[in-house]
Amino acid sequence: MFAQHRPEAERTVEHEAVEDLREFLSSFPDPSQKRMVYTLLADGMDSARRPHHAAKAQALLNGHAAMDPAGAS
């Protein structure tokens, strides 16, 4: 929502990448699909030798799994 109000000149490549990633992640409605995508994201960050970022992505995955109303892990 805020990106729509940001002047075009202030939209950096990083902002566009975040929007693309947000759109991509939201295209997986099933909780098991979301877990798979977040796992791949964390693994990619770990492979890029960014363990701090990988841990953050894994924490998001764990938080999402904890909030899954179906109780699947």
N, C-alpha and C positions, 0 to 999 in steps of 0.2 A: 504494500500500500504506500509506504513512504517513498519507494523508488519511483513511483509515478509522479511524485511532487518534486523530485530532484531534477534540477535543470540538466539538460542533455550534456552540457560541457563538464558537469561534475560526475558523470557516470564513467568510472574507470573500467578497465578490463576486468579487474577483480569484482566490481559490482555486477557486471554482466555475467561473470562466471558463477557467482553466488546465485543469481536469478536462474541461470540454466540448471545448476545443481538442485535448487529448490524445486523447480518444475519437474526434473527427472525423478527426484525422490518421491514427490507426490503422485507420480504416475504408477506407483506400486501400492495399491490399496490393501492387499492382503498382508496381514501381520507376518506371515512366514516369508513373503517376498521382501518386506521391509528389513527383516532380520538378515536375509541373504545379502541385500545391497549394503547395509551398514557393516556387515562382516567383511565384504570385499573392500569397502572403503577403509576400514581399519587395517586390513592386511596390506593394502596398497601404501598406506601411510607408514606402516612398519617397514615395508620393503624399501621405502624411500629414506629409511633411517631417520624417521621422525616419530620416535616412540611416544613422546608427549602428546602429539596430535592423535596418534593411534589409540592411546589410552582414553582420550576424550571421546573419540568416535565409539570406542567400545563401551564407554560409560553411557553414551546416548542409546546404544543398542540395549544395554542392560536396563536402563530406565524405561525404554519403550516396551521391552518384554515384561517388565514388572507391571506396567499399566495395561497390558493386553487383557481385555475382559474375558477372552476365551481361556485364559490360564495356560496357554501353550508357551513353551520355552524354547 
